Amino acid sequence: GVSLHARPRDVGSLPGVASRRVFVQDGAQQWGVGQLSPVGAGEAVLDLCAAPGGKSRALLLHQPAARLVAVERSRRKAAALRESLAGEGRAAVVCGDATRPEEWAAACGEGGASAVVLDAPCSASGILRTRPEAKVHQSRESVEALCETQQRLLRAAWSRLAPGGELLYTTC
């Protein structure tokens, strides 16, 4: 990857972004993927809640021997992710609910995934310093519902993790 340190500007105006030849990613979000142990040739790495695809791309970069399975619930986002990863012979995008392994587990193969990345939906409390307006979009009930969703996601991720595999769980 390339790190650019310049004055802030519209990311969409950078050369190659509009044509999807260049992808701009936050370094902090990508760091964890690089900490996963390398997996063997053809072994599955699973990216749950995969859209917009930054971690999927990072997995392909950091796991050159792996087979990526990216799961996204939204049909629109899954289609965009599929288009973004077109030409990557090691990537499969599954449109399915990440809390329901029966919708996507077969894509991982019988042995499960050697690495699972779950960037779970969150309350945005981790970004309040930079986006204080996010606070008005949450209530006690919505945070409790998110906690329940995160627990279901974590159980689903764990159920498809191969013995000795690694699970990377992140939120904002």
Beta strands, then each sheet from edge to edge (+ up, - down):
strand 1: 44-48
strand 2: 67-72
strand 3: 91-95
strand 4: 113-119
strand 5: 161-170
sheet 1: 3+ 2+ 1+ 4+ 5+
end
